[in-house]
Amino acid sequence: MRSIGLVLIASSALAGCAAGVPEREEASKVPTMTTLPKDIYPESRSRLPLPKREALDEQGKRVYDSVLDPKRPTLAGFQGPAGIWLHSPRVGEPFREMNRILRNEVPLEPRLRELAILVTAREFDSQFEWTAHEPVALKEGLDPKILDIVKFRKAVSEAPEKETAIIAFGRELFRDRKVRPETYAEMLRVFGQTAVVNLTALMANYAFTAVMLTAFDQQLHEGRKPLLPFP
């Protein structure tokens, strides 16, 4: 039986963990009924079924329980990357821990952290990641003008040096598959070596996630309005 009511309720509750975000997020929650592709499971909204907790091994149960832990809230609950990782907890558990460290323990200004995530999401056209993180970025103080530069692939002009460096670095890293010496030198000047390593790891983490979301065709939560325009 595919319907798992309790899990769906928990996923919906966790998806709203970023309470108090700007009005753009509220607009993204306009109720819309969507028809899922035939290969999508409704309880996970991906190509993978949502495992029952009792069917998981001990490591899988830890991952499952961590998603429900209010002390470690996720943006998507089980209807997102966490639900995918239940099918490979040996890989998923350390990956999720790395994500937690990069998001919460690395000394990086929150608005810049979210900018780096959004640059990655834009370069991979990851609708799920973008729609989850745009409201968070605005809540953390990212200038809407900077957000729109990334969102609409505009040229960078009159932006602060930190934001400019991250956008240029991410675009070259993912779009060009090569970072120019002058772009790297600017990242070093603005952030220093350790921060450049951390920013690169953060962006790689979300690039990895974007690939997983694409492979398993992860759909947005029911009623969630997509915020990323294509192409």
C-alpha positions in Angstrom: 0.0 0.0 0.0 1.6 3.2 -1.2 -0.3 5.6 1.1 1.5 6.4 4.3 -0.6 9.0 6.0 1.6 9.7 9.0 4.7 10.2 6.9 2.9 12.6 4.5 1.7 14.6 7.5 5.3 14.7 8.9 6.7 15.7 5.5 4.2 18.5 5.2 5.0 19.8 8.6 8.7 19.7 8.1 8.4 21.4 4.7 7.1 24.4 6.5 10.1 24.6 8.9 11.2 28.0 7.4 8.3 29.9 9.0 8.2 33.6 8.7 9.8 33.8 5.3 9.1 36.8 3.0 5.9 37.1 1.0 7.5 35.5 -2.1 7.3 32.2 -0.2 3.7 32.6 0.6 3.0 33.2 -3.1 4.7 29.9 -3.8 2.2 28.0 -1.7 -0.9 28.9 -3.8 -2.8 25.6 -3.9 -2.6 23.9 -7.3 -3.5 20.3 -8.2 -0.9 18.6 -10.3 -1.1 15.4 -12.3 2.0 13.3 -11.5 3.9 11.4 -14.2 2.9 7.7 -14.3 6.2 6.6 -12.8 6.0 8.8 -9.7 4.9 7.5 -6.4 2.5 9.9 -4.7 3.7 9.4 -1.2 7.4 10.3 -2.1 6.6 12.4 -5.2 9.6 10.7 -6.9 10.3 7.5 -8.9 11.2 5.7 -5.7 8.6 4.4 -3.3 8.8 5.6 0.3 10.1 2.7 2.4 8.3 1.8 5.7 10.4 2.3 8.7 10.1 -1.3 9.8 11.5 -2.5 6.5 14.7 -0.6 7.0 18.0 -1.7 8.6 19.3 0.0 11.7 21.2 2.6 9.7 18.1 3.2 7.6 16.0 3.7 10.7 18.5 6.3 11.9 18.2 8.2 8.7 14.4 7.9 8.9 14.2 9.1 12.4 16.6 12.0 11.8 14.2 13.4 9.1 11.5 13.5 11.8 13.7 15.0 14.4 12.5 18.6 15.2 16.0 19.5 16.3 17.3 18.8 12.7 14.5 20.1 10.5 14.6 19.6 6.7 13.1 21.8 4.1 11.3 18.9 2.3 10.8 16.1 4.8 10.5 12.7 3.0 9.3 14.3 -0.2 12.8 15.3 -1.3 16.5 14.2 -1.0 15.9 12.5 2.4 13.3 10.2 0.9 15.7 9.2 -1.8 18.5 8.5 0.6 16.4 6.0 2.5 17.1 3.6 -0.3 20.8 3.9 0.3 21.3 4.8 4.0 25.0 3.8 3.9 25.6 6.6 1.4 22.8 8.9 2.6 23.7 9.1 6.2 27.2 10.5 5.8 26.1 12.7 2.9 23.3 14.3 5.0 25.8 14.8 7.8 28.1 16.6 5.4 25.2 18.8 4.3 24.4 19.6 7.9 28.0 20.6 8.6 28.3 22.7 5.5 25.0 24.5 6.2 25.2 24.9 10.0 28.8 24.7 11.2 31.0 26.2 8.5 31.6 29.9 9.2 29.8 31.5 6.3 27.3 34.4 6.2 23.9 32.8 5.8 22.9 35.0 2.8 26.1 33.9 1.0 25.5 30.3 1.8 22.1 30.5 0.2 23.5 32.4 -2.7 26.0 29.7 -3.4 23.2 27.1 -3.2 21.0 29.1 -5.6 23.9 29.6 -8.1 24.3 25.8 -8.1 20.5 25.2 -8.5 20.3 27.7 -11.4 23.2 26.1 -13.3 21.6 22.7 -12.9 18.1 24.1 -13.5 17.1 22.3 -10.4 13.5 23.4 -9.8 13.2 21.6 -6.5 16.4 23.1 -5.0 15.6 26.6 -6.2 12.0 26.6 -5.0 13.1 25.3 -1.6 15.9 27.8 -1.1 14.7 31.1 -2.7 12.5 31.9 0.3 15.3 30.9 2.7 17.8 33.2 0.8 15.4 36.1 1.1 14.8 35.5 4.7 18.5 35.4 5.4 18.9 38.8 3.8 20.0 38.2 0.2 19.2 41.2 -1.8 16.3 40.4 -4.2 18.3 42.2 -7.0 21.2 39.7 -6.5 18.7 36.8 -6.5 17.2 38.0 -9.8 20.7 38.2 -11.3 21.1 34.5 -10.7 17.5 33.6 -11.4 17.4 35.3 -14.8 21.0 34.7 -15.7 21.8 38.4 -15.9 25.2 39.9 -16.1 26.6 40.9 -12.7 26.8 44.6 -12.3 26.9 46.9 -9.2 26.9 43.9 -6.8 28.9 43.6 -3.6 32.3 41.9 -4.1 31.4 38.8 -2.2 28.2 38.2 -4.1 30.0 39.0 -7.4 32.8 36.5 -6.7 30.4 33.6 -5.8 28.3 34.1 -8.9 31.2 34.3 -11.2 32.9 31.3 -9.5 29.8 29.1 -9.7 28.9 30.0 -13.2 32.4 29.1 -14.4 32.6 26.0 -12.3 29.4 24.4 -13.5 28.7 26.1 -16.9 32.2 26.4 -18.3 33.7 23.4 -16.4 36.8 25.5 -15.8 37.5 28.3 -13.4 39.7 31.1 -14.8 42.8 32.0 -12.8 41.6 35.5 -12.3 38.2 34.3 -11.0 40.0 31.9 -8.6 42.3 34.7 -7.5 39.4 37.0 -6.7 37.8 34.2 -4.6 41.0 33.9 -2.6 41.3 37.6 -2.1 37.7 38.0 -1.0 37.3 34.8 1.1 40.6 33.2 1.8 41.6 29.6 1.2 39.6 27.8 3.8 36.4 29.6 2.9 37.0 28.8 -0.8 37.3 25.1 0.0 34.1 25.3 2.1 32.2 27.2 -0.6 33.3 24.7 -3.2 32.3 21.8 -1.0 28.9 23.4 -0.4 28.2 23.9 -4.1 29.4 20.4 -4.9 27.1 19.0 -2.3 24.1 20.7 -3.9 25.3 19.8 -7.4 25.3 16.1 -6.2 21.8 16.6 -4.8 20.6 18.2 -8.0 21.7 15.1 -10.0 19.9 12.8 -7.6 16.7 14.9 -7.8 16.9 14.8 -11.6 17.5 11.1 -11.8 14.5 10.2 -9.7 12.4 13.1 -11.1 11.6 14.5 -7.7 8.4 16.6 -7.9 7.6 19.7 -5.9 5.3 19.3 -2.9 1.6 19.4 -3.7 0.4 23.0 -4.1 4.0 24.4 -4.3 4.4 26.9 -7.1 7.6 26.5 -9.1 9.8 29.6 -8.7 12.5 28.9 -11.2 11.8 29.9 -14.9 13.1 27.7 -17.7 15.2 27.9 -19.7 
